[in-house]
Amino acid sequence: MSVVEAPPTQSDTLEPGPRRSLGSYLRDNEIDTRMVGMVVVLLAIWIVFHLLSGGTFITPRNLWNLSVQFSAIAIMATGMVLVIVSRNIDLSVGSMVGTVGMVMAVLQAEWLPPVLGAGNSWIWLISLIIGVVLGALIGAFQGSIVAYVGVPSFIVTLGGLLVWRGFAWLTASGRTIAPMDPTFQLLGGGSSGSLGETGSWIVGGVACVGIVALLLMGRRRRRKFGFRLRPAWLDVVLGVLGCAVVLGAVWVMNSYYLPENLAIRYAEEHGIPIPEGGLQIPLGIPYPVLILVGVTLVMSYVTNRLRFGRYVFSIGGNPEAASLAGIKTKRTIVRVFMTMGILVAVSAAVSIARLNAAVSGLGTLNELYVIAAAVIGGTSLSGGIGTIPGAILGALVMQSLQSGMVLIGVGAPVQDVVLGVTLVVAVAIDTIYRRRAAR
């Protein structure tokens, strides 16, 4: 017995009217036009720097390095979205990176080896767990002052910026702590800290399956609850584009090969014969990018599916109404800052693993890049509005600008000017956009 599906009605689909603009059509079909605009801007930045750098920017090597460099900032930017959405700010994240990173480094290099024995396989994991717990405690401490004492978050975290920077210096008396545990170093990427060719393609395939599954489940939920459906062709286009981006990124990562001297050493260690043209070993997706993908998925789930995420957006939209609705606003704010602290610890681990060292200046000015990434990604400083993917894209835009200027030889002072202007322009655009949307 065949089942004949009823033809879609006007309430089931969204067909563009004859005079509707493209932006209106995209918004009606739940496609964020700001995100689309940011993608266009990012591509423009890449093309401009590629031309100015003589064809150096859009190469597998530079894009691989770019992905590693922006991961640490992007990880923290996902937490900063919740902080800003809740009508707060955290100016201490850079100093917290310094303190937590220094503690994890000292644990690995000086404190744990005499207790557990040099080379113990548990050293890296214990130091990582202690670092995450320390980040959570610092975040909860600052959040408690904001929520229960009533001190504005700007003042609390401004004080934290100074306090935790001082603790970072005092932890090792200003010394550089190195090296890190060999297993811990993998968290920072590098020649060994990546998936390799086969593992990268497997991850890419799983991601494509996830994209298709999400589109199908979203369509099924809309039909179940009687919501209007996007045109089927648009879902197909979104699925194809998403899979193309993922597989294209994997191809780029696999096109960057292990440096020749390291490839020879790898071949000698594993008994691999070296061909005449040289040994080409694809590095694949670096581990910091995998960590960022995991953080993004978790934070997206928290903000979109859990009550905690809905509470944060409710508080940011109208704190008084949220309190009257029974939301425990103070406890939620503490949890927001605690989440930020945990993500700072993860970012600190990636940073010191990548450097294979911890210095007292670790994380300096990171707070500005993190806040800028969130704001450029569409998070409103007035609270209540923000997206995790937007913050990731904002971090990528910031890092692309900085990396591109380094490639073409722009000095550090000019880089600061460009990044500062970019932040102001992004806030101005956000203000104009929201003003028009409110009309």
ZAKETOR-187646 format. One record per residue (C-alpha): x, y, z; residue in three letters. Coordinates in steps of 0.25 Angstrom, whole numbers, padded with zeros to 4 digits, always signed. Layout:
XYZALA ...
This chain:
+0000+0000+0000MET +0006+0013-0004SER +0005+0026+0004VAL +0003+0038-0004VAL +0008+0051+0003GLU -0002+0063+0002ALA +0003+0074-0006PRO +0010+0085+0002PRO +0001+0097+0006THR +0004+0111+0008GLN +0007+0108+0023SER +0017+0097+0020ASP +0026+0104+0011THR +0032+0118+0009LEU +0032+0122-0005GLU +0038+0136-0009PRO +0028+0146-0013GLY +0030+0153-0026PRO +0036+0166-0019ARG +0043+0160-0007ARG +0058+0163-0006SER +0068+0152-0005LEU +0071+0156+0010GLY +0056+0155+0014SER +0055+0141+0007TYR +0068+0136+0014LEU +0063+0141+0028ARG +0049+0135+0026ASP +0056+0122+0023ASN +0064+0123+0036GLU +0077+0126+0029ILE +0085+0136+0037ASP +0088+0147+0027THR +0099+0153+0036ARG +0107+0140+0036MET +0105+0139+0021VAL +0111+0154+0020GLY +0123+0150+0030MET +0126+0138+0021VAL +0127+0147+0009VAL +0136+0157+0016VAL +0145+0145+0021LEU +0146+0141+0006LEU +0149+0155+0002ALA +0160+0156+0013ILE +0166+0143+0008TRP +0166+0147-0006ILE +0172+0161-0004VAL +0183+0155+0005PHE +0186+0144-0005HIS +0188+0154-0016LEU +0197+0164-0007LEU +0205+0152-0002SER +0209+0147-0016GLY +0200+0135-0015GLY +0205+0131-0001THR +0192+0132+0008PHE +0182+0122+0001ILE +0192+0110+0002THR +0191+0097+0010PRO +0203+0101+0019ARG +0197+0115+0023ASN +0183+0110+0024LEU +0187+0099+0033TRP +0195+0108+0042ASN +0184+0118+0042LEU +0174+0107+0047SER +0184+0104+0059VAL +0186+0119+0062GLN +0172+0123+0063PHE +0167+0111+0071SER +0171+0116+0085ALA +0164+0129+0083ILE +0152+0122+0077ALA +0150+0113+0089ILE +0150+0124+0099MET +0140+0132+0089ALA +0130+0121+0091THR +0129+0124+0106GLY +0130+0139+0104MET +0117+0138+0096VAL +0110+0134+0108LEU +0116+0144+0117VAL +0113+0156+0108ILE +0099+0150+0105VAL +0096+0150+0120SER +0099+0165+0120ARG +0113+0163+0126ASN +0128+0164+0122ILE +0140+0157+0125ASP +0153+0165+0124LEU +0162+0155+0131SER +0162+0143+0122VAL +0176+0146+0116GLY +0182+0147+0130SER +0174+0134+0134MET +0181+0127+0122VAL +0194+0132+0128GLY +0191+0127+0142THR +0185+0114+0138VAL +0195+0111+0127GLY +0207+0114+0137MET +0201+0104+0148VAL +0199+0093+0137MET +0213+0095+0132ALA +0220+0095+0146VAL +0212+0083+0150LEU +0218+0075+0138GLN +0232+0080+0139ALA +0235+0082+0154GLU +0224+0078+0164TRP +0218+0064+0159LEU +0231+0057+0154PRO +0238+0056+0168PRO +0224+0050+0173VAL +0220+0041+0162LEU +0234+0039+0155GLY +0239+0045+0143ALA +0232+0041+0130GLY +0220+0036+0137ASN +0208+0035+0127SER +0199+0041+0137TRP +0206+0054+0139ILE +0200+0061+0127TRP +0186+0056+0130LEU +0186+0060+0145ILE +0192+0074+0141SER +0181+0076+0131LEU +0170+0072+0141ILE +0176+0081+0151ILE +0177+0093+0141GLY +0162+0091+0137VAL +0158+0091+0152VAL +0166+0103+0155LEU +0159+0110+0143GLY +0146+0106+0148ALA +0149+0111+0162LEU +0154+0125+0157ILE +0142+0126+0148GLY +0132+0123+0160ALA +0139+0132+0169PHE +0138+0144+0160GLN +0124+0140+0156GLY +0120+0139+0171SER +0125+0154+0173ILE +0117+0158+0161VAL +0104+0151+0165ALA +0103+0151+0180TYR +0111+0163+0184VAL +0106+0172+0172GLY +0120+0177+0167VAL +0119+0180+0152PRO +0126+0169+0144SER +0134+0180+0137PHE +0141+0184+0151ILE +0142+0170+0156VAL +0149+0164+0143THR +0157+0177+0142LEU +0163+0174+0156GLY +0164+0160+0151GLY +0172+0164+0139LEU +0183+0170+0149LEU +0182+0159+0160VAL +0183+0147+0151TRP +0194+0153+0143ARG +0202+0155+0156GLY +0199+0141+0160PHE +0204+0136+0147ALA +0217+0143+0150TRP +0218+0138+0164LEU +0216+0124+0161THR +0229+0123+0154ALA +0236+0136+0158SER +0235+0140+0144GLY +0243+0128+0138ARG +0240+0121+0125THR +0235+0107+0129ILE +0239+0096+0118ALA +0238+0086+0113PRO +0224+0080+0114MET +0220+0065+0115ASP +0221+0059+0101PRO +0207+0054+0101THR +0202+0067+0106PHE +0209+0074+0094GLN +0200+0067+0084LEU +0189+0076+0089LEU +0196+0088+0082GLY +0197+0082+0068GLY +0210+0081+0062GLY +0217+0070+0054SER +0211+0059+0063SER +0198+0066+0068GLY +0189+0063+0056SER +0180+0052+0051LEU +0187+0048+0038GLY +0181+0046+0025GLU +0172+0034+0028THR +0167+0039+0041GLY +0164+0052+0035SER +0155+0046+0024TRP +0148+0038+0034ILE +0145+0051+0042VAL +0140+0058+0030GLY +0131+0047+0026GLY +0125+0046+0040VAL +0123+0061+0039ALA +0116+0060+0026CYS +0106+0050+0031VAL +0104+0059+0043GLY +0100+0070+0034ILE +0090+0062+0026VAL +0084+0056+0039ALA +0082+0070+0045LEU +0075+0075+0033LEU +0066+0063+0032LEU +0063+0064+0047MET +0060+0079+0046GLY +0051+0077+0035ARG +0044+0065+0042ARG +0042+0074+0055ARG +0036+0085+0047ARG +0026+0076+0040ARG +0023+0069+0054LYS +0019+0082+0061PHE +0013+0089+0049GLY +0023+0099+0046PHE +0026+0104+0032ARG +0036+0096+0024LEU +0048+0101+0016ARG +0047+0098+0001PRO +0053+0084-0001ALA +0063+0089-0011TRP +0069+0099-0001LEU +0071+0088+0009ASP +0079+0080-0002VAL +0087+0092-0005VAL +0090+0095+0010LEU +0094+0080+0011GLY +0103+0080-0001VAL +0110+0093+0003LEU +0112+0088+0017GLY +0118+0075+0012CYS +0127+0082+0001ALA +0132+0092+0012VAL +0136+0080+0021VAL +0142+0071+0011LEU +0149+0083+0005GLY +0155+0086+0018ALA +0160+0072+0020VAL +0166+0072+0006TRP +0174+0085+0010VAL +0179+0079+0023MET +0183+0066+0016ASN +0190+0074+0005SER +0200+0080+0016TYR +0211+0070+0018TYR +0221+0067+0029LEU +0234+0074+0027PRO +0245+0067+0020GLU +0254+0065+0031ASN +0243+0060+0040LEU +0238+0051+0029ALA +0251+0044+0028ILE +0252+0042+0043ARG +0238+0036+0043TYR +0242+0027+0032ALA +0254+0022+0039GLU +0247+0020+0052GLU +0236+0012+0045HIS +0244+0005+0035GLY +0238+0012+0023ILE +0246+0012+0010PRO +0248+0026+0004ILE +0244+0028-0010PRO +0252+0036-0020GLU +0243+0048-0020GLY +0243+0048-0005GLY +0233+0044+0006LEU +0220+0051+0006GLN +0213+0049+0019ILE +0200+0057+0020PRO +0198+0063+0034LEU +0183+0064+0033GLY +0174+0071+0044ILE +0182+0077+0055PRO +0177+0073+0069TYR +0174+0087+0074PRO +0164+0088+0062VAL +0158+0075+0067LEU +0157+0081+0081ILE +0150+0094+0076LEU +0140+0085+0068VAL +0137+0078+0081GLY +0136+0090+0089VAL +0127+0096+0078THR +0117+0084+0078LEU +0116+0084+0093VAL +0114+0099+0094MET +0104+0099+0083SER +0096+0088+0090TYR +0097+0095+0103VAL +0091+0108+0097THR +0081+0102+0088ASN +0076+0090+0095ARG +0078+0091+0110LEU +0070+0100+0120ARG +0083+0106+0125PHE +0085+0112+0111GLY +0071+0117+0110ARG +0072+0123+0124TYR +0085+0131+0120VAL +0078+0137+0108PHE +0065+0140+0116SER +0074+0147+0126ILE +0081+0155+0115GLY +0068+0159+0109GLY +0061+0164+0121ASN +0067+0161+0135PRO +0055+0165+0143GLU +0045+0157+0135ALA +0055+0145+0136ALA +0055+0146+0151SER +0040+0147+0152LEU +0038+0135+0144ALA +0046+0127+0154GLY +0060+0126+0148ILE +0071+0126+0158LYS +0078+0137+0152THR +0090+0138+0162LYS +0093+0124+0161ARG +0092+0124+0146THR +0102+0136+0145ILE +0112+0128+0154VAL +0111+0116+0145ARG +0113+0125+0133VAL +0126+0130+0138PHE +0130+0116+0143MET +0128+0111+0128THR +0137+0122+0124MET +0147+0118+0133GLY +0147+0104+0128ILE +0148+0108+0114LEU +0160+0117+0118VAL +0167+0105+0124ALA +0165+0097+0111VAL +0170+0109+0103SER +0182+0110+0112ALA +0186+0095+0110ALA +0185+0097+0095VAL +0194+0109+0096SER +0205+0104+0105ILE +0205+0090+0097ALA +0207+0098+0084ARG +0218+0106+0090LEU +0224+0094+0098ASN +0226+0105+0109ALA +0219+0114+0118ALA +0224+0129+0120VAL +0218+0139+0130SER +0213+0147+0118GLY +0205+0136+0113LEU +0191+0141+0109GLY +0194+0156+0108THR +0183+0163+0101LEU +0175+0150+0098ASN +0163+0157+0105GLU +0162+0167+0094LEU +0163+0157+0083TYR +0153+0148+0090VAL +0143+0159+0092ILE +0145+0165+0078ALA +0143+0151+0072ALA +0129+0150+0080ALA +0125+0163+0076VAL +0129+0162+0061ILE +0122+0149+0061GLY +0109+0156+0064GLY +0108+0156+0079THR +0101+0168+0084SER +0108+0176+0095LEU +0094+0180+0101SER +0092+0165+0104GLY +0081+0154+0099GLY +0087+0152+0085ILE +0099+0143+0081GLY +0102+0130+0074THR +0114+0120+0076ILE +0117+0119+0061PRO +0117+0134+0059GLY +0128+0135+0070ALA +0136+0124+0063ILE +0135+0131+0050LEU +0139+0144+0057GLY +0151+0138+0063ALA +0155+0133+0049LEU +0153+0147+0043VAL +0162+0153+0054MET +0173+0143+0052GLN +0172+0144+0037SER +0174+0159+0038LEU +0186+0157+0047GLN +0193+0146+0039SER +0191+0153+0026GLY +0197+0166+0031MET +0209+0158+0036VAL +0211+0151+0023LEU +0211+0164+0015ILE +0221+0170+0025GLY +0211+0180+0033VAL +0217+0185+0046GLY +0211+0182+0060ALA +0206+0196+0062PRO +0199+0196+0049VAL +0193+0182+0052GLN +0187+0188+0065ASP +0181+0200+0058VAL +0175+0191+0047VAL +0169+0181+0058LEU +0164+0192+0066GLY +0157+0199+0055VAL +0151+0185+0051THR +0145+0184+0065LEU +0139+0198+0065VAL +0133+0196+0051VAL +0127+0182+0055ALA +0120+0189+0067VAL +0115+0200+0058ALA +0110+0190+0048ILE +0103+0182+0059ASP +0097+0195+0065THR +0091+0199+0051ILE +0086+0185+0048TYR +0079+0184+0061ARG +0073+0198+0060ARG +0067+0195+0046ARG +0062+0181+0051ALA +0055+0188+0063ALA +0047+0197+0053ARG 
